[in-house]
Amino acid sequence: MIHHFCFFLLSFCEERERELWRQQADDWLAFYRSIRHPHRRREWLFFVILRGFNLSLLLARRLGRLP
């Protein structure tokens, strides 16, 4: 589900930004799969959700929906 949300946000970016974000999303997913300890996975997932929230705020500002 987070992956779909990231791709939704990417639809508002320019093509070169989109490729960079796709690569970063793939790197994050690979890193998540490499984590063995469940507690660390939860911490990492919280970080990614927080990062996605920050990105959505930046995107809203860029589109002129926030001051």
C-alpha positions as a printed NumPy array, in Angstrom:
array([[  0.   ,   0.   ,   0.   ],
       [  2.82 ,   2.414,   0.804],
       [  4.367,   1.599,  -2.55 ],
       [  1.137,   2.663,  -4.324],
       [  1.019,   5.904,  -2.328],
       [  4.602,   6.678,  -3.363],
       [  3.747,   6.138,  -7.017],
       [  0.711,   8.417,  -6.635],
       [  3.004,  11.156,  -5.319],
       [  5.4  ,  10.501,  -8.17 ],
       [  2.697,  11.286, -10.706],
       [  3.038,  14.975,  -9.761],
       [  6.817,  15.104, -10.243],
       [  8.839,  15.847, -13.337],
       [ 10.274,  12.872, -15.236],
       [ 13.856,  13.129, -13.918],
       [ 12.614,  13.536, -10.321],
       [ 10.308,  10.577, -10.842],
       [ 13.215,   8.295, -11.786],
       [ 15.204,   9.351,  -8.721],
       [ 12.244,   8.711,  -6.402],
       [ 11.564,   5.327,  -8.018],
       [ 15.155,   4.308,  -7.427],
       [ 14.978,   5.472,  -3.819],
       [ 11.706,   3.58 ,  -3.27 ],
       [ 13.291,   0.41 ,  -4.665],
       [ 16.292,   0.898,  -2.375],
       [ 14.01 ,   1.381,   0.652],
       [ 12.057,  -1.758,  -0.203],
       [ 15.245,  -3.804,  -0.598],
       [ 16.536,  -2.5  ,   2.728],
       [ 13.232,  -3.339,   4.455],
       [ 13.385,  -6.892,   3.152],
       [ 16.949,  -7.233,   4.446],
       [ 15.938,  -6.406,   8.059],
       [ 15.501,  -9.574,  10.1  ],
       [ 14.379,  -8.29 ,  13.499],
       [ 10.602,  -7.45 ,  13.677],
       [ 11.128,  -4.52 ,  16.073],
       [ 13.606,  -2.905,  13.663],
       [ 11.157,  -3.404,  10.8  ],
       [  8.478,  -1.494,  12.713],
       [ 10.906,   1.364,  13.404],
       [ 11.888,   1.483,   9.758],
       [  8.268,   1.423,   8.59 ],
       [  7.444,   4.337,  10.905],
       [ 10.357,   6.286,   9.408],
       [  9.119,   5.637,   5.855],
       [  5.55 ,   6.695,   6.712],
       [  6.868,   9.875,   8.329],
       [  9.057,  10.547,   5.285],
       [  6.061,  10.024,   2.986],
       [  4.027,  12.492,   5.035],
       [  6.81 ,  15.078,   4.745],
       [  7.002,  14.509,   0.993],
       [  3.255,  14.951,   0.622],
       [  3.467,  18.286,   2.482],
       [  6.264,  19.427,   0.18 ],
       [  4.232,  18.36 ,  -2.826],
       [  1.161,  20.237,  -1.585],
       [  3.265,  23.378,  -1.154],
       [  4.694,  22.938,  -4.619],
       [  1.225,  22.641,  -6.116],
       [  0.13 ,  25.776,  -4.253],
       [ -2.307,  24.057,  -1.897],
       [ -0.398,  25.047,   1.238],
       [  1.277,  28.366,   2.118]])
